[in-house]
Amino acid sequence: MSTTPRVTFFHAPQSRSGGTRALFEELGVDYDLHALNLKAGEQRQPAYLAINPMGKVPAIRHGDALITEQPAVFMYLADLYPAAKLAPPIGDPLRGPYLRWLVYYGSCFEPAVIDKSMQREPATPSTCPYGDYDTMLKTLTDQLEKGPYLLGDTFSAADVLWGTALNWTTMFKLVPELPVIRAYIDRVLARPAMQRAAAKDAELVAVQTT
């Protein structure tokens, strides 16, 4: 019997943590689900703020380790379960690009998308984390053009993150549904693990709204 503690996953459907649920399905591992009802405001209650003072999901707890911030959660989980081969190991030439695209999501993509959604001008290029929206997006689409995945032929946890994120952001017209983006989303979401995660979240939504 394994002595490794199971991961507790703090999750809410129809939120950023949907990508983490999909990652768990891709990893094929068991975990303890702690579901939050965002509409009921459970993420702002003291019990969860003790887990993540930001009141956001996803968060995971593994033994004494508490991990928040979506890219960090992805890095931790993919490295924790190396048998799934969703993270190139240290020494692999793809390790650097893999980390690059996970961090790029949080450091450039999300800030640019939020500015766009709020219809506000970005900071000056010398202080803006992403420079400008068009350059940020072109950097991404140039990589997707090399396909089929961010690391070429190698599917990784980075694709789980980006596939789910681009699906939401194109749906809300925050990112243009360019052919290369649409093809990438469809490719990622067609994976059986992604479809299982979506079905489980649909069931959770139904429970939380009854």
Residue frames relative to the residue before (quaternion, step in Angstrom):
aa qw qx qy qz dx dy dz
M 1.0000 0.0000 0.0000 0.0000 0.00 0.00 0.00
S 0.4710 -0.6904 0.4741 0.2770 3.56 -0.89 0.93
T 0.2943 -0.7496 0.5682 0.1694 3.56 -1.05 0.82
T 0.4649 0.6744 -0.4468 0.3597 3.58 1.28 0.02
P 0.4206 -0.7152 0.4861 0.2744 3.63 -0.69 0.99
R 0.4728 -0.6594 0.5014 0.3004 3.53 -1.09 0.72
V 0.5035 -0.6396 0.4962 0.3019 3.52 -1.22 0.58
T 0.2353 -0.7155 0.6372 0.1633 3.55 -1.10 0.77
F 0.1655 -0.8055 0.5683 0.0272 3.53 -0.75 1.14
F 0.1893 -0.7678 0.6075 0.0753 3.56 -0.67 1.19
H 0.0690 0.8408 -0.5065 0.1782 3.51 -0.32 1.34
A 0.0477 -0.7497 0.6573 0.0601 3.51 -1.27 0.55
P 0.4517 -0.6835 0.4897 0.2982 3.61 -0.86 0.85
Q 0.8113 0.2301 -0.2029 0.4977 3.54 -1.28 0.49
S 0.5994 0.4947 -0.3809 0.5009 3.53 0.96 0.95
R 0.7435 -0.3865 0.2923 0.4609 3.56 -1.32 -0.06
S 0.6507 0.5545 -0.3360 0.3953 3.57 1.03 -0.66
G 0.4240 0.6857 -0.4756 0.3520 3.58 1.26 0.05
G 0.6167 0.5474 -0.3429 0.4500 3.56 1.08 -0.65
T 0.6485 0.5073 -0.3207 0.4682 3.58 1.03 -0.75
R 0.6153 0.5253 -0.3540 0.4693 3.59 1.03 -0.68
A 0.6401 0.5087 -0.3208 0.4781 3.57 1.01 -0.77
L 0.6301 0.5267 -0.3392 0.4588 3.58 1.01 -0.75
F 0.6240 0.5237 -0.3477 0.4642 3.61 0.94 -0.74
E 0.6467 0.5072 -0.3243 0.4683 3.59 0.98 -0.79
E 0.6502 0.5018 -0.3169 0.4744 3.59 0.98 -0.78
L 0.6630 0.4985 -0.3038 0.4686 3.59 1.02 -0.75
G 0.2829 -0.8000 0.4858 0.2097 3.56 1.16 -0.58
V 0.5212 0.6293 -0.4124 0.4028 3.58 1.05 0.76
D 0.4994 -0.6320 0.5007 0.3170 3.53 -1.27 0.45
Y 0.0203 0.7765 -0.6293 0.0220 3.54 -1.23 0.53
D 0.4456 -0.6542 0.5339 0.2974 3.55 -1.31 0.26
L 0.2433 -0.8006 0.5380 0.1017 3.54 -0.59 1.20
H 0.0624 -0.7454 0.6631 0.0268 3.54 -0.96 0.96
A 0.1327 -0.8361 0.5309 0.0375 3.55 -0.10 1.32
L 0.1831 -0.7676 0.6088 0.0812 3.54 -1.04 0.89
N 0.2914 -0.7281 0.5948 0.1768 3.54 -1.10 0.74
L 0.2905 -0.7955 0.5073 0.1594 3.58 -0.22 1.27
K 0.6371 0.5384 -0.3404 0.4339 3.59 1.00 -0.74
A 0.6849 0.4485 -0.2756 0.5038 3.57 1.17 -0.56
G 0.4957 -0.7017 0.3952 0.3252 3.56 1.30 0.00
E 0.2980 0.7954 -0.4914 0.1926 3.56 1.20 0.37
Q 0.6081 0.5743 -0.3539 0.4185 3.59 1.14 -0.54
R 0.7010 0.4409 -0.2572 0.4981 3.59 1.26 -0.32
Q 0.5049 0.6445 -0.4268 0.3842 3.56 1.26 0.12
P 0.6672 -0.5403 0.3295 0.3928 3.62 -1.10 0.64
A 0.6157 0.5738 -0.3594 0.4030 3.59 0.98 -0.77
Y 0.7372 0.3797 -0.2452 0.5023 3.59 0.91 -0.82
L 0.6032 0.5530 -0.3720 0.4382 3.60 1.04 -0.59
A 0.5852 0.5512 -0.3709 0.4649 3.57 1.21 -0.38
I 0.6392 0.4845 -0.3128 0.5088 3.57 1.25 -0.45
N 0.7903 -0.0441 0.0706 0.6070 3.56 0.79 -1.05
P 0.3452 -0.7774 0.4877 0.1967 3.60 -0.27 1.23
M 0.5980 0.5653 -0.3608 0.4390 3.59 1.24 -0.36
G 0.3622 -0.7611 0.4708 0.2605 3.57 1.23 -0.33
K 0.5575 0.6046 -0.3785 0.4247 3.55 1.15 0.64
V 0.2434 -0.7130 0.6324 0.1801 3.50 -1.34 0.37
P 0.5619 -0.1018 -0.8129 -0.1149 1.55 -2.34 0.94
A 0.0372 -0.7220 0.6839 0.0976 3.47 -1.46 0.22
I 0.0955 -0.7769 0.6179 0.0745 3.56 -1.15 0.56
R 0.1505 -0.7493 0.6346 0.1151 3.52 -1.27 0.52
H 0.0024 -0.7863 0.6156 -0.0529 3.55 -0.85 1.03
G 0.7870 -0.0979 0.0175 0.6089 3.54 -0.15 1.27
D 0.7900 -0.2409 0.2061 0.5248 3.58 -0.71 -1.08
A 0.5796 0.5984 -0.3689 0.4122 3.58 1.27 -0.09
L 0.0948 -0.7655 0.6355 0.0357 3.54 -0.94 0.99
I 0.0554 -0.8110 0.5821 -0.0194 3.56 -0.69 1.10
T 0.0079 -0.7512 0.6599 -0.0086 3.53 -0.97 1.00
E 0.6657 0.4705 -0.4028 0.4163 3.56 -1.37 0.04
Q 0.5100 -0.7307 0.3695 0.2634 3.49 -0.45 1.32
P 0.6882 0.4569 -0.3245 0.4608 3.67 0.71 -0.84
A 0.6377 0.5247 -0.3326 0.4554 3.60 1.02 -0.76
V 0.6226 0.5324 -0.3335 0.4666 3.58 1.03 -0.77
F 0.6616 0.5039 -0.3047 0.4643 3.57 0.94 -0.87
M 0.6556 0.5063 -0.3207 0.4594 3.59 0.88 -0.88
Y 0.6682 0.5184 -0.3062 0.4370 3.56 0.88 -0.96
L 0.7077 0.4709 -0.2751 0.4492 3.57 0.77 -1.03
A 0.6735 0.4961 -0.3166 0.4473 3.59 0.85 -0.87
D 0.6698 0.4651 -0.3014 0.4943 3.60 1.09 -0.63
L 0.6145 0.5719 -0.3437 0.4209 3.58 1.10 -0.68
Y 0.7782 0.2319 -0.1130 0.5725 3.58 1.10 -0.73
P 0.0699 -0.8626 0.4997 0.0370 3.60 0.50 1.15
A 0.5433 0.6374 -0.4071 0.3644 3.60 1.15 -0.46
A 0.6345 0.5419 -0.3325 0.4396 3.60 1.14 -0.54
K 0.2716 -0.8127 0.4755 0.1993 3.58 1.30 -0.31
L 0.3761 0.7195 -0.4934 0.3122 3.54 0.90 0.98
A 0.7292 0.2936 -0.2138 0.5800 3.59 1.32 0.07
P 0.3929 -0.6965 0.5370 0.2686 3.61 -0.63 0.99
P 0.4315 -0.7176 0.4742 0.2720 3.63 -0.79 0.91
I 0.6498 -0.4745 0.4081 0.4314 3.54 -1.32 0.28
G 0.7215 0.3700 -0.3071 0.4983 3.56 -0.84 1.02
D 0.5932 0.5314 -0.3601 0.4859 3.56 1.24 -0.43
P 0.5298 -0.6523 0.4325 0.3267 3.64 -0.88 0.85
L 0.6659 0.5087 -0.3049 0.4525 3.59 1.18 -0.48
R 0.4633 0.7049 -0.4455 0.3000 3.60 1.24 -0.22
G 0.6682 0.5114 -0.3013 0.4485 3.58 0.89 -0.91
P 0.6776 0.4684 -0.3034 0.4790 3.63 0.79 -0.90
Y 0.6068 0.5614 -0.3443 0.4451 3.59 1.06 -0.74
L 0.6871 0.4591 -0.2775 0.4900 3.57 0.87 -0.96
R 0.5978 0.5825 -0.3582 0.4182 3.55 1.02 -0.78
W 0.7441 0.4281 -0.2512 0.4471 3.58 0.73 -1.02
L 0.5961 0.5313 -0.3764 0.4699 3.59 1.11 -0.45
V 0.6985 0.4545 -0.2742 0.4800 3.58 0.91 -0.88
Y 0.5921 0.5829 -0.3579 0.4261 3.59 1.06 -0.74
Y 0.5923 0.5830 -0.3653 0.4194 3.56 1.05 -0.73
G 0.7695 0.3795 -0.2056 0.4707 3.57 0.76 -1.03
S 0.7245 0.4633 -0.2562 0.4414 3.58 1.01 -0.76
C 0.7981 0.2612 -0.1236 0.5287 3.60 1.08 -0.64
F 0.7175 0.4796 -0.2813 0.4196 3.57 0.65 -1.10
E 0.7188 0.4503 -0.2821 0.4483 3.60 0.62 -1.05
P 0.6549 0.4928 -0.3516 0.4523 3.67 0.81 -0.75
A 0.6507 0.5141 -0.3195 0.4584 3.58 1.00 -0.79
V 0.6701 0.4985 -0.2991 0.4615 3.57 0.92 -0.88
I 0.6433 0.5157 -0.3302 0.4595 3.60 0.98 -0.78
D 0.6350 0.5145 -0.3360 0.4681 3.59 0.94 -0.82
K 0.6603 0.5116 -0.3069 0.4561 3.56 0.96 -0.88
S 0.6711 0.5054 -0.3031 0.4498 3.57 0.91 -0.90
M 0.7036 0.4396 -0.2533 0.4976 3.58 1.11 -0.68
Q 0.3504 -0.7683 0.4603 0.2740 3.55 1.38 -0.05
R 0.4776 0.6471 -0.4538 0.3838 3.53 0.91 0.95
E 0.5428 -0.6265 0.4558 0.3242 3.51 -1.14 0.68
P 0.4700 -0.6621 0.4900 0.3173 3.60 -0.98 0.72
A 0.6311 -0.4887 0.4221 0.4298 3.53 -1.31 0.16
T 0.6718 -0.4638 0.3654 0.4473 3.57 -1.24 0.19
P 0.6553 -0.5572 0.3281 0.3904 3.62 -1.02 0.71
S 0.6541 0.5384 -0.3286 0.4174 3.60 1.01 -0.69
T 0.7683 0.3106 -0.1797 0.5301 3.60 1.21 -0.42
C 0.5575 0.6121 -0.3925 0.4007 3.61 1.21 -0.31
P 0.4637 -0.7099 0.4461 0.2863 3.64 -0.76 0.92
Y 0.7807 0.3237 -0.1761 0.5047 3.58 1.12 -0.51
G 0.5355 -0.6303 0.4169 0.3770 3.62 1.19 0.04
D 0.6626 -0.3974 0.3049 0.5568 3.55 0.15 -1.32
Y 0.6770 -0.5407 0.3225 0.3813 3.56 -1.17 0.65
D 0.6830 0.5088 -0.3047 0.4263 3.59 0.80 -0.99
T 0.6551 0.4909 -0.3162 0.4795 3.59 0.97 -0.79
M 0.6172 0.5482 -0.3394 0.4509 3.57 1.00 -0.84
L 0.7092 0.4602 -0.2704 0.4607 3.57 0.83 -1.01
K 0.6478 0.5182 -0.3288 0.4513 3.61 0.93 -0.79
T 0.5966 0.5574 -0.3591 0.4522 3.59 1.04 -0.70
L 0.6740 0.4825 -0.2826 0.4829 3.55 1.01 -0.85
T 0.7123 0.4603 -0.2867 0.4456 3.60 0.72 -0.99
D 0.5785 0.5607 -0.3819 0.4529 3.59 1.10 -0.55
Q 0.6635 0.4866 -0.3056 0.4792 3.57 1.03 -0.77
L 0.6546 0.5168 -0.3153 0.4528 3.59 0.94 -0.83
E 0.5872 0.5854 -0.3669 0.4217 3.59 1.09 -0.63
K 0.6370 0.5342 -0.3275 0.4491 3.59 1.13 -0.62
G 0.0466 0.9028 -0.4270 0.0206 3.57 1.36 -0.52
P 0.5384 -0.0123 -0.7852 -0.3057 1.34 -2.50 -0.20
Y 0.7518 0.2908 -0.1840 0.5625 3.59 1.26 -0.37
L 0.7247 -0.4370 0.2940 0.4443 3.57 -1.26 0.12
L 0.7437 0.3282 -0.1947 0.5489 3.57 1.14 -0.62
G 0.6707 -0.4829 0.2938 0.4803 3.57 1.09 0.68
D 0.8232 -0.1503 0.1340 0.5308 3.57 -0.69 -1.07
T 0.6302 0.5582 -0.3273 0.4290 3.60 1.23 -0.27
F 0.2619 -0.7465 0.5959 0.1378 3.56 -0.70 1.13
S 0.0110 0.8137 -0.5795 0.0447 3.58 -0.90 0.91
A 0.7180 -0.4096 0.3321 0.4542 3.53 -1.35 0.02
A 0.5698 0.5987 -0.3830 0.4125 3.59 1.12 -0.57
D 0.6573 0.5069 -0.3170 0.4588 3.59 1.03 -0.70
V 0.5865 0.5472 -0.3748 0.4649 3.59 1.11 -0.58
L 0.6611 0.5072 -0.2972 0.4662 3.56 0.94 -0.92
W 0.7414 0.4296 -0.2390 0.4568 3.56 0.69 -1.09
G 0.6260 0.5468 -0.3519 0.4306 3.60 0.97 -0.71
T 0.6960 0.4493 -0.2749 0.4880 3.56 0.93 -0.90
A 0.6548 0.5205 -0.3212 0.4439 3.60 0.97 -0.80
L 0.6821 0.4718 -0.2957 0.4740 3.57 0.90 -0.85
N 0.5817 0.5706 -0.3783 0.4393 3.57 1.08 -0.58
W 0.6964 0.4579 -0.2725 0.4807 3.58 0.90 -0.92
T 0.7182 0.4718 -0.2812 0.4272 3.57 0.77 -0.96
T 0.6299 0.4830 -0.3501 0.4973 3.61 1.10 -0.46
M 0.6022 0.5731 -0.3511 0.4309 3.56 1.08 -0.73
F 0.7540 0.3525 -0.1881 0.5214 3.56 1.05 -0.82
K 0.5074 -0.7038 0.3819 0.3185 3.57 1.31 0.46
L 0.4088 0.7016 -0.4813 0.3301 3.58 1.12 0.62
V 0.7325 0.2029 -0.1292 0.6369 3.52 1.35 -0.40
P 0.4624 -0.6890 0.4708 0.2997 3.61 -0.82 0.87
E 0.4183 -0.7102 0.5103 0.2454 3.55 -0.98 0.85
L 0.0208 -0.8162 0.5752 -0.0511 3.55 0.47 1.24
P 0.6449 -0.5452 0.3515 0.4040 3.63 -1.07 0.59
V 0.6673 0.4981 -0.3192 0.4524 3.61 0.91 -0.81
I 0.6521 0.4966 -0.3141 0.4791 3.58 1.07 -0.68
R 0.6557 0.5139 -0.3118 0.4568 3.58 0.93 -0.89
A 0.6582 0.5077 -0.3117 0.4604 3.58 0.94 -0.85
Y 0.6469 0.5178 -0.3161 0.4621 3.56 1.01 -0.81
I 0.6388 0.5198 -0.3246 0.4652 3.59 0.90 -0.90
D 0.6794 0.4975 -0.2964 0.4505 3.57 0.81 -1.00
R 0.6377 0.5402 -0.3206 0.4458 3.57 1.01 -0.82
V 0.6970 0.4596 -0.2730 0.4779 3.56 0.92 -0.91
L 0.7150 0.4702 -0.2717 0.4402 3.59 0.80 -0.95
A 0.5875 0.5811 -0.3690 0.4255 3.59 1.21 -0.31
R 0.5144 0.6509 -0.4220 0.3656 3.59 1.20 -0.30
P 0.5781 -0.6256 0.3937 0.3457 3.62 -0.92 0.86
A 0.6439 0.5261 -0.3370 0.4416 3.61 0.94 -0.78
M 0.6418 0.5199 -0.3254 0.4603 3.56 1.00 -0.78
Q 0.6657 0.5008 -0.2982 0.4660 3.56 0.99 -0.81
R 0.6173 0.5286 -0.3446 0.4699 3.60 1.08 -0.67
A 0.6500 0.5154 -0.3188 0.4585 3.57 0.93 -0.87
A 0.6537 0.5134 -0.3158 0.4575 3.58 0.93 -0.87
A 0.6530 0.5115 -0.3133 0.4624 3.59 0.99 -0.81
K 0.6557 0.5052 -0.3140 0.4650 3.59 0.97 -0.81
D 0.6595 0.4928 -0.3154 0.4720 3.57 1.00 -0.75
A 0.6061 0.5426 -0.3570 0.4590 3.59 1.07 -0.65
E 0.6383 0.5120 -0.3215 0.4765 3.57 1.03 -0.75
L 0.6561 0.5129 -0.3082 0.4599 3.57 0.97 -0.82
V 0.6213 0.5315 -0.3380 0.4661 3.58 1.01 -0.78
A 0.6487 0.5269 -0.3136 0.4509 3.57 0.95 -0.90
V 0.6567 0.5051 -0.3085 0.4673 3.58 0.98 -0.81
Q 0.7084 0.4795 -0.2673 0.4436 3.58 0.89 -0.91
T 0.7084 0.4384 -0.2649 0.4855 3.60 1.17 -0.41
T 0.6046 0.5448 -0.3715 0.4468 3.61 1.24 0.12
